[in-house]
Amino acid sequence: MNKFTGYRCSLCGREYLPGQVTYTCPQDGGNLDVILDYEGLRDKYQPEDITSRTDSSLWRYLPLLPVPEPPGDSTPLHAAGWTPVFALPRLAEKLGLQNLWLKDESRNPTASFKDRASAVVVARAQEIKAEVVVTASTGNAGAALAGMSAAIGQKAVIFAPKSAPQAKVAQLLIFGAQVILVDGTYDEAFDLTVQAANEFGWYCRNTGYNPFTAEGKKTAAFEIWEWWMEEHREWHETDSPRNHHSPLTIFVSVGDGNIISGIHKGFKDLLSLGWIPEIPRLIGVQAEGSAAIANAFHAGQEVVTPVSAKTIADSISVDLPRDGVRAVRAARETGGTYITVSDDEILNAIAELGKMGVFAEPAGATAYAGLVRAASSGVVGSEDPVLVVNTGSGLKDVRAAMKAVAEAPVIEPTLKAVRKIARTLNKK
């Protein structure tokens, strides 16, 4: 069965066959949506055919992906996805919510959500026999591509701003990618990557440019669907008032827009298959210093005007979001919205999540910071079930994490010195 039937431009709606285009619409540069054979998939599969699969990775959804399974077994490439969902009852109580969960994408092989996109893009690169895969990244997308490529011996080239956190640059180098640091912004690295791909015939993974990135990111929606069905079943099997629940609301941090648009695409696929009755409400959260998509949303526009981005959350610091139109639609078409938060709010969110046992990088904590604002302003109500997506590990940016907490005290090696600290602990 040929699941992948072509592409559709997100701007003009023009459709293309798989071999006619590679990246964006030749007519207007719009991002391309991958079209699947939904009728054929409906005829061949039922939800149980997916949920009964034993793969503990995103490859359990292979029937719904436009790529073949990549070569090799038991590699990090085959471990991307299938991340846990944790309940956060203490934070729920603090925010006046009845039900709050967090999906922790830091558990991916290279510790970020970007492993999903890179796993699928590398599978596509293998299918088309691409010798080199290249991407621009502030760190996470590059680390994901480098790690997924290293797992199966695919050559990778990463362009990153020289200001990228050292922990992220270290990942790129350790995974054996050819790393090129650019004395400029992420957006300049992005443009240079596209030029290099055209010049040397490399396959470009760039987010919001390669249509297969969203296909990888949509697998998070599939996992949320499976988890939510289980949660649904439990609610309906009890006599608790919870069985009369509101639709799920999902908070996602947003930079270039590809994660929220990818999650939206996943739920739209499920809706097209008839496997869900409605799409959850998607709420995008941006840093105030990098809010181009939020600005467009609140102006009632789809066209995104660039900003001069500056935020502690480097992973979502983008001047010109490359998937802005679809990111605006993801919130608008699901009854969601966009929220902006300050860097101080992001740092506070890192500390709050840390007390729950979750170590989030600034971009990951941004989603929770947005929920804090949403709960205080009535964007979500007490009965709304809420899921926050943490997109990456705090180990990616330890320097930022240290700004979120007080310094550890240094004491003399005596019990007397410890007693002073103990008295302080007892008062908390």
C-alpha positions in Angstrom: 0.0 0.0 0.0 1.4 3.4 -1.0 0.4 5.5 2.1 2.2 8.7 0.9 0.3 10.2 -2.1 1.8 13.7 -2.4 1.8 17.2 -1.0 -0.5 20.1 -0.6 0.6 23.7 -0.3 -0.6 25.3 3.0 -1.0 28.6 1.2 -2.4 28.1 -2.2 -3.7 24.6 -1.9 -1.9 23.4 -5.0 -1.2 19.6 -4.9 2.0 17.8 -6.1 3.0 14.2 -6.6 5.8 12.9 -4.4 8.5 13.3 -7.0 7.5 16.8 -8.2 8.8 18.8 -5.2 11.1 18.3 -2.3 10.7 21.2 0.2 8.2 24.1 -0.4 5.6 25.1 -3.0 7.3 26.4 -6.2 4.5 28.8 -6.7 4.5 30.8 -3.5 7.1 29.2 -1.2 4.3 27.8 1.2 5.0 25.0 3.5 3.8 21.6 2.2 1.5 19.2 4.0 2.1 15.6 3.4 -1.0 13.9 2.0 -1.7 10.3 3.1 -4.1 7.9 1.5 -6.7 8.2 4.3 -9.4 6.1 2.6 -6.9 3.3 2.1 -5.7 3.6 5.7 -9.3 3.5 7.0 -10.0 0.4 5.0 -6.8 -1.4 6.2 -6.5 -0.3 9.8 -8.5 0.2 13.0 -7.2 2.0 16.1 -6.6 -1.4 17.7 -4.2 -2.3 14.9 -2.0 0.6 16.1 -2.5 0.5 19.9 -1.8 -3.2 20.0 1.7 -2.8 18.4 4.6 -3.4 20.8 7.1 -0.9 19.6 8.0 1.5 22.4 8.9 4.3 20.1 7.4 6.5 17.4 7.8 3.6 14.9 4.7 2.0 16.5 2.9 4.5 14.2 4.7 3.3 11.0 1.4 2.6 9.2 0.6 6.3 9.6 4.0 7.7 8.5 5.1 8.5 4.9 8.4 6.7 5.2 9.6 3.1 5.5 11.2 1.9 8.7 14.9 2.8 8.7 17.6 0.1 8.7 19.0 -1.5 11.8 17.5 -2.6 15.1 17.8 -1.4 18.6 19.6 1.8 17.7 18.9 5.3 19.2 17.1 6.1 15.9 14.6 3.4 16.9 14.2 4.7 20.4 12.8 8.2 19.6 9.4 9.0 20.9 7.0 7.1 23.3 7.8 9.6 26.1 6.1 9.4 29.4 3.2 11.5 30.8 3.4 12.5 34.4 0.6 13.8 36.7 1.4 17.0 38.5 -1.2 17.2 41.3 0.7 19.7 43.5 1.1 22.2 40.7 -2.6 21.5 39.7 -3.7 22.4 43.2 -1.5 25.5 43.2 -3.0 26.7 39.9 -6.6 25.8 40.8 -6.8 23.0 38.3 -8.4 19.6 38.8 -6.2 17.7 36.3 -2.7 18.6 35.1 -0.2 16.4 33.3 3.2 16.9 31.6 4.6 15.0 28.6 8.3 14.9 29.1 10.2 15.0 25.8 13.5 15.2 27.5 13.4 11.4 27.7 14.2 11.2 24.0 17.6 9.8 22.9 19.2 13.3 22.5 17.0 14.8 25.2 14.6 16.9 23.1 11.4 16.8 21.1 13.4 17.3 17.9 14.4 13.6 17.8 11.0 12.9 16.4 11.5 15.0 13.3 15.1 13.9 12.8 14.2 10.2 13.0 11.7 10.6 10.3 13.9 12.8 8.1 16.8 10.4 8.4 14.5 7.6 7.4 13.4 9.6 4.4 17.1 10.4 3.6 17.8 6.7 3.6 14.9 6.0 1.3 16.0 8.6 -1.3 19.6 7.6 -0.8 20.8 11.0 0.3 24.5 11.1 1.0 24.5 14.0 3.4 21.7 15.6 5.5 22.2 19.2 6.6 20.3 21.5 9.0 20.4 24.8 10.7 19.8 24.7 14.5 20.2 26.6 17.7 21.2 23.2 19.2 18.4 20.8 19.7 17.4 20.1 16.1 21.1 19.7 15.2 21.8 17.4 18.1 18.8 15.3 17.1 19.9 15.1 13.5 23.5 14.3 14.5 22.4 11.6 17.0 19.9 10.0 14.7 22.3 10.1 11.8 25.2 8.7 13.9 23.0 5.7 14.9 22.9 4.4 11.3 26.0 6.0 9.8 24.3 8.8 7.9 26.6 11.8 7.2 25.3 15.0 8.8 26.3 18.7 8.6 25.0 21.2 11.2 25.1 25.0 10.9 24.6 26.6 14.3 25.0 30.2 15.7 28.2 30.5 17.5 26.1 31.7 20.5 24.5 28.3 20.9 24.8 26.8 24.4 28.1 24.8 24.8 26.2 21.7 26.0 24.3 21.6 22.7 27.4 22.2 20.6 29.2 19.4 22.6 26.4 17.0 21.5 26.8 17.9 17.9 30.5 17.2 18.0 30.3 14.1 20.1 27.9 12.6 17.6 30.4 13.1 14.9 28.6 15.6 12.7 30.4 18.2 10.7 29.7 21.3 12.8 29.9 24.8 11.3 29.4 27.7 13.8 28.0 30.8 12.1 28.9 34.3 13.4 25.3 35.4 13.1 21.7 34.5 14.0 19.7 31.3 13.6 17.9 32.9 10.7 21.2 33.6 8.9 22.3 30.0 9.6 19.0 28.8 8.1 19.4 30.7 4.9 23.0 29.6 4.6 22.0 26.0 5.0 19.5 26.2 2.2 22.1 27.8 -0.1 24.6 25.0 0.8 22.0 22.3 0.2 21.3 23.7 -3.2 25.0 24.1 -4.0 26.2 20.6 -2.9 23.1 18.5 -3.4 22.7 17.8 0.4 19.3 16.8 1.7 18.0 19.7 3.9 16.2 18.9 7.2 15.5 22.5 8.1 12.4 22.9 10.3 9.5 24.5 8.6 11.1 23.8 5.2 11.3 20.1 4.9 7.7 18.7 5.0 8.9 15.5 6.8 9.8 17.4 10.0 6.1 17.9 10.8 5.5 14.2 10.0 7.9 13.3 12.8 6.5 15.8 15.2 3.0 14.7 14.6 3.8 11.4 16.4 3.5 13.2 19.7 -0.2 13.8 18.9 -0.6 10.0 18.3 1.0 9.3 21.7 -1.3 11.8 23.4 -4.2 10.2 21.6 -3.3 6.8 23.0 -2.7 8.1 26.5 -5.9 10.2 26.4 -8.0 7.2 25.3 -6.7 5.3 28.4 -7.4 8.3 30.6 -10.8 8.6 29.1 -11.5 4.9 29.8 -10.6 5.3 33.4 -12.8 8.4 33.8 -15.8 6.6 32.3 -15.3 3.5 34.4 -15.7 5.5 37.7 -18.6 7.3 39.2 -16.4 10.4 39.7 -17.7 13.7 38.5 -14.5 13.7 36.3 -16.4 11.6 33.7 -18.2 14.8 32.6 -14.9 16.3 31.4 -14.0 19.2 29.2 -11.9 18.7 26.1 -8.1 18.3 26.6 -6.1 21.6 26.4 -2.4 21.2 25.3 0.3 23.9 26.0 3.2 24.0 23.6 6.2 26.3 23.5 6.6 27.9 20.0 9.6 29.2 18.1 9.6 28.6 14.4 6.1 27.0 14.8 6.8 23.5 13.5 6.1 21.6 16.8 2.6 23.0 17.3 1.8 22.6 13.6 3.2 19.1 13.6 1.0 18.2 16.6 -2.0 19.8 14.9 -1.2 17.7 11.8 -1.2 14.5 13.8 -4.6 15.2 15.3 -5.9 16.2 11.8 -4.7 12.8 10.5 -6.6 11.1 13.3 -9.7 13.1 12.6 -9.5 12.3 8.9 -9.3 8.6 9.8 -12.4 9.0 12.0 -10.5 7.9 15.1 -11.2 11.0 17.2 -14.4 13.1 17.5 -12.5 16.4 18.0 -9.1 17.9 18.1 -7.8 19.1 21.5 -7.4 22.8 22.1 -3.8 23.9 21.3 -2.3 26.9 23.1 1.0 28.2 21.8 3.4 29.9 24.2 6.1 32.3 23.1 8.8 34.3 24.9 8.0 38.0 24.9 11.3 38.6 23.1 10.5 36.2 20.3 6.7 36.6 19.7 6.3 36.9 16.0 3.6 34.2 15.7 1.7 35.4 18.8 1.7 38.9 17.3 0.2 37.6 14.1 -2.4 35.6 15.9 -3.6 38.4 18.1 -3.6 40.8 15.1 -6.0 38.4 13.3 -3.4 37.7 10.6 -1.7 34.6 9.2 1.2 36.3 7.6 4.0 36.6 10.3 6.1 39.8 10.5 9.7 39.1 11.6 11.0 40.4 15.0 14.5 40.9 16.4 14.4 37.9 18.7 16.1 38.0 22.1 15.2 35.6 24.9 16.9 33.2 27.4 15.0 30.4 25.7 17.4 29.9 22.8 15.5 27.0 21.3 12.5 29.2 20.5 14.5 32.4 19.7 13.6 33.0 16.1 13.4 36.3 14.1 11.3 34.9 11.2 9.3 31.7 12.1 9.5 29.4 9.0 6.2 27.6 9.9 4.3 30.6 11.1 1.2 30.3 9.0 0.4 26.7 10.1 1.3 27.6 13.7 -1.2 30.4 13.7 -3.8 28.0 12.3 -3.0 25.3 14.8 -4.3 27.5 17.6 -7.1 29.3 15.7 -8.6 26.1 14.2 -8.7 24.3 17.6 -10.2 27.2 19.7 -6.8 27.8 21.3 -4.8 31.0 21.6 -1.3 32.4 22.0 0.3 33.5 25.2 3.6 35.4 25.7 5.8 35.2 28.9 8.8 37.0 30.1 12.2 35.5 30.7 11.7 35.8 34.4 8.5 33.8 34.2 10.4 31.2 32.2 13.1 30.9 34.9 10.4 30.6 37.6 8.8 27.8 35.6 12.1 26.0 35.4 12.3 26.1 39.2 8.7 25.1 39.7 9.0 22.1 37.4 12.2 21.1 39.0 10.4 20.7 42.4 8.2 18.2 40.6 11.2 16.2 39.4 11.3 17.5 35.9 14.4 19.3 34.7 13.3 21.5 31.7 15.4 23.7 29.5 14.1 27.3 29.1 12.1 26.5 25.9 10.5 23.5 27.6 9.6 25.4 30.7 8.0 28.2 28.6 4.9 26.0 28.0 4.4 25.8 31.8 5.0 29.5 32.2 2.2 30.0 29.7 -0.1 27.8 31.7 0.5 29.8 34.8 -0.6 32.9 33.0 -3.5 31.2 31.4 -4.8 29.8 34.8 -4.6 33.3 36.4 -6.4 35.0 33.5 -9.2 32.5 33.0 -7.9 31.1 29.7 -8.3 27.7 31.3 -10.8 26.9 33.9 -10.5 24.6 37.0 -12.3 21.7 35.2 -10.2 21.9 32.0 -7.9 18.9 31.8 -4.5 20.3 30.8 -1.3 18.7 29.3 1.9 20.7 29.2 4.7 19.6 26.8 8.3 19.9 28.0 10.3 19.9 24.8 13.8 19.5 26.2 16.2 18.7 29.1 17.6 21.3 31.4 21.0 19.7 30.9 21.0 21.4 27.4 21.5 24.8 29.0 22.9 24.5 32.6 23.9 28.2 32.6 20.2 29.2 32.3 19.2 26.7 34.8 21.6 28.2 37.4 19.8 31.5 37.0 16.5 29.9 38.1 17.7 28.9 41.5 19.7 30.2 44.5 23.3 29.3 44.7 24.2 26.3 46.9 25.9 27.3 50.2 29.5 26.5 50.8 30.2 25.4 54.4 33.1 24.3 56.5 33.3 20.5 56.9 31.8 20.5 60.4 28.5 19.3 61.9 28.1 22.8 63.5 27.9 24.3 60.0 25.4 21.7 58.9 23.2 22.5 62.0 22.8 26.0 60.7 21.5 24.7 57.3 19.3 22.2 59.1 17.6 24.9 61.1 16.8 26.7 57.9 15.3 23.6 56.4 13.1 23.0 59.4 11.6 26.5 59.0 10.6 25.9 55.3 
